Amino acid sequence: MASRSKVYPLAQAEAPPPTTFTDAYDVLFDSTIPYDASFYRSLNRVVQNEPWLDRDRAMIDQLASIGIEKGKAFDPDQKTIALLDQAAREAHAILERTYDAGFPVINPGIRWFPAAVAEMVKAASTGYADPNAYPLDMRGVTYTLGFTGIKRLGTAQFYLMANKDKDGQPFDGAATYRLTVPPDAPVKQYWSATVYDRETHALVRNMASASRASISAGIQTNPDGSVDLYFGPKAPEGKDANWVPTDPARKFELLFRLYGPEPPLFDHSWKLPDVERVAATIGGTTK
């Protein structure tokens, strides 16, 4: 079906132009955010090609102050480019500091937190329609983690994130960690746990797999119905089916997805425990 689809302006419907299909399988595409002056060139392309939405009009004058205006060329000189580079780095530091502090948790004493703060979820659910509420800073932090258009988080899916282990230490790709998913997970469909690169918030490059789920082939379940998942550069002996690889040279973070979440998640009668560090891997040897 995809290979037969054609997309073109309606004005060309009488004589549609030929469509060229490109196979992008195995083609590396870097969609991570560039924290340098090139970000502003990408932003300018959006401003030039997309209409302003009412919710975003607050940014018109601010962007114009750095030379980004609809209908005008954006051609900063070298001095301005240097300033934009510096501004992007400073913005990155602020966003990272806010994220590293963690969002409000749903279960006191447990480090898992929702993937967005309540004010952001509320604003996004209405398309930022409330003129008296525009969580600009938290919107910025949230969209460094991923792009989503979910209006009612918690109905079809719910996301929990962790960027530190039980002891409050950042996840180290050279160590091995265990997450025990309690039995009777409150989902109508399934749950999954995915490893992301801590710096880019994207999937870790050159890994054979990125996640394990309750529906993964061969997943091992404990006698009580719980599931032990392992994250590290090497699978513990006999635990390959429950293991997600990490890059020993990089830090990582975790996203736990619940598809079709049910009441025990929200009334806190079911709680996802912290991730525990169980071993350090040095020179390929686990200790």
C-alpha positions, 0 to 999 in steps of 0.5 A, a space after each residue: 500500500 505504501 509503495 502505491 501512495 502518492 502525495 501532491 498539492 491538490 492544485 496538481 490533481 489533474 496532472 499529478 507529478 511522478 512519485 519517487 519512492 526511496 527505501 530508507 531501511 538501514 539508512 542512519 538518520 540522526 533526529 537528535 536535537 543539535 544544541 548549536 546554531 544549526 538549531 536556529 536554521 531548522 527553527 527558521 524553516 519551520 517558521 517559514 513553512 508553517 502557519 502561526 498557531 495562537 498558542 505560539 504567537 508569544 514567540 513571534 517578537 522573540 524570534 524576530 529579535 534574532 532575525 527569524 521572521 516569516 517571509 524574511 531571509 535568516 542570514 546571521 553574521 559570524 558574531 551572531 552565529 557565535 552567540 546562537 551557539 552559546 545560547 543553544 549550549 546554555 539552553 541545553 544545560 538548563 534543560 538537562 538540569 531540570 530533567 536531571 532533578 526529576 519530575 514529581 514522583 507518583 509514589 513517594 520513596 520510589 524514583 520512577 516519575 511520569 514522563 511529563 509534569 501535571 501542568 504540561 499534561 493538562 495544557 497539552 490535553 487542550 492543545 494549549 488553549 488556555 490563554 492563562 496557562 502556557 508551561 513554556 519551560 516544562 514543554 521545552 524539557 518534555 520535548 527533549 525527551 520525545 515527540 508526542 501528540 497524546 491528549 489523554 495520557 493514562 487512557 490508552 497508555 502511561 509512561 514512567 521514566 527513571 534516570 537514577 537507580 535505587 541509590 540515587 546514582 545515574 545509570 552507568 552503561 558499564 554496570 548491570 542493573 535489575 528491575 523486578 516487575 511485580 506480578 499482576 501488572 495493571 495493563 489490559 495489553 502489555 508493558 515494556 521497558 526500553 533503554 535510551 541514551 541519557 545524553 540524546 534521549 534517543 535509542 542507543 546506537 548499534 544495539 541489537 535490541 532496545 527493550 523487553 516486554 511482557 509479550 517478548 518471546 521467551 521472557 522468563 517469569 518468576 514463580 510468583 508471576 514477577 519478571 526480572 529484567 536486566 540492563 547492562 553490557 552483558 547478559 547475566 548467565 541464562 538471562 538473555 531473554 530478559 536482558 536489554 543491552 547497554 553501551 558501556 561507554 555511555 549513561 542511559 535512562 529507562 522508560 517503562 510503558 504501560 499499554 491499557 493501564 488499569 486503576 491499580 496503577 493510579 490508586 497506587 495499589 501496584 507500584 513499580 520498584 526502583 532499579 537496583 545495581 547488581 554488578 559492575 562490568 570491568 573489562 568484560 568481566 562482571 564483578 
